[in-house]
């Protein structure tokens, strides 16, 4: 079975070499760069076994992109503390959504109405978590803060993705900027299959789901290398994603 490798970063601004990758299952680190080939240099290496290759990388590559520890210094928080982050951020909140289903979406009357009619009606009752979240988003964007999302969509879209596509107009009405990308394009760009919020380009809220697609908890990560990696993901996704209005119009034209 092939390893599940994640690109951590590169020490080059030109050709992407040398670079660091990480095995998501074993925690092993893979470094690639130009080989050390000088005979006199190789003779000085101790314990270089047959079949092994020595590579030369800048010290900064390992300092900046090598994992600092296996646990990555994440702090686990519950969903109540997670929701409080949307009241506390100062400038930007950016979301990557990659999943095919979110079980929490299906636990509302809105979902049942969508299944019956194919349309999402904004009917969050007063005092409900959905109404409270929407009111927070509206208040934050009214202050000039940016709330942005990129959502990955399968071809054809799943029921959960169609629900989010139709309901996005209510997020946009509240001030959010929603963009979409086909999964094939996300895979071509090697975007990770991760769901996270990036707050103020300094705090990652990595969303954790169980086998039933229920959000169970959130890991807060502030490690600089991880924050930069997620910022790079954001920049690539945002550059290639399509505004919701254009994306849905193109979908309708293809039907």
C-alpha angles and dihedrals in degrees: 000000000000119000120253100237126185124200108235101179149293136248092215129085092193119042104007095247131152101035144163127232128181130214104232093206105041099026090231117150123227118201124186129186142123112323123248103242108162110116093218091048094050091049090063094056116102123215095007101156129206110279094024121117126207117218130193119228133166115261089236090063092064094039094050102036109020112105110256094210140349094255092049091221094276119167114210117222133182125245095263092058089044092056090051090063090073090063094047107048115107108204119354141018116187127184135197113199116190107155127109094218139021110197092203090065090062095057097078141077088243089066093049090049090050093051090051100042107016090237132100115227118200099235106139105155120235111275095019120131090244093054092044092052092048091050091051091051092050092049094048096049090046086063090056097260118142123235113183137171138188114201123196115221129197125221104266097023118239120241090258092051092049088052091053092044093054095041094048091088088071091052089050091049086057091055103267123135108224123190132175139208133188113248091237089060092046090052091048088054089045093235109174123249091244133126115214146144119225112205120200090336090282109073127056121201104196110198117222122204133188127226090275092058093251118144104238106172145336131241116215113212127186100163104135096227091052092047091051091047091054091046089054089051089050093051094049094045095045093049094053102033120101125231113259094244092055095041095053092043090055090048091054092048091055094054 
